[in-house]
């Protein structure tokens, strides 16, 4: 009976470790997804800002030259 209790305790510890590892994996996947989004949207925002600034400058220059 004592051997059975040890095996049961070992199995419960293994299951707890597996659950902990899955939780860590979900957390890391969430962080990776966040970084991927940031790597896309930050440069996109900079480019859109540059296009807007260029368009504004060109519109002002066109009005001043006309």
C-alpha positions in Angstrom: 0.0 0.0 0.0 2.9 2.4 0.8 4.4 1.7 -2.6 1.1 2.6 -4.3 0.9 5.9 -2.3 4.4 6.8 -3.5 3.6 6.1 -7.1 0.4 8.1 -6.8 2.3 11.1 -5.3 4.9 10.8 -8.0 2.2 10.8 -10.7 0.5 13.9 -9.1 3.8 15.7 -9.0 4.3 14.9 -12.7 0.8 16.1 -13.6 1.4 19.3 -11.6 4.7 19.9 -13.5 3.0 19.3 -16.8 0.3 21.8 -15.9 2.9 24.4 -14.9 4.8 23.9 -18.1 1.7 24.3 -20.2 0.9 27.6 -18.4 4.4 28.8 -19.0 4.1 27.9 -22.7 0.8 29.8 -23.0 2.5 32.8 -21.4 5.4 32.7 -23.7 3.2 32.2 -26.8 1.2 35.3 -25.7 4.4 37.3 -25.4 5.7 36.1 -28.8 2.4 37.1 -30.4 2.6 40.6 -28.8 6.1 41.1 -30.0 5.1 40.0 -33.5 2.3 42.5 -33.6 4.6 45.3 -32.3 7.2 44.5 -34.9 4.5 45.0 -37.6 2.6 48.0 -36.3 5.3 50.3 -35.1 7.1 50.5 -38.5 3.7 50.7 -40.1 2.8 53.7 -37.9 6.1 55.4 -38.8 5.5 54.9 -42.5 2.0 56.2 -42.3 3.2 59.3 -40.4 5.8 59.9 -43.0 3.2 59.7 -45.8 0.9 62.0 -43.9 3.7 64.5 -43.3 4.8 64.4 -46.9 1.3 64.9 -48.2 0.7 67.8 -45.9 4.0 69.5 -46.9 3.2 68.9 -50.6 -0.3 70.4 -50.2 1.0 73.5 -48.4 3.8 73.9 -51.0 1.2 73.6 -53.8 -1.0 76.3 -52.2 1.9 78.6 -51.7 3.2 78.2 -55.3 -0.2 78.6 -56.9 
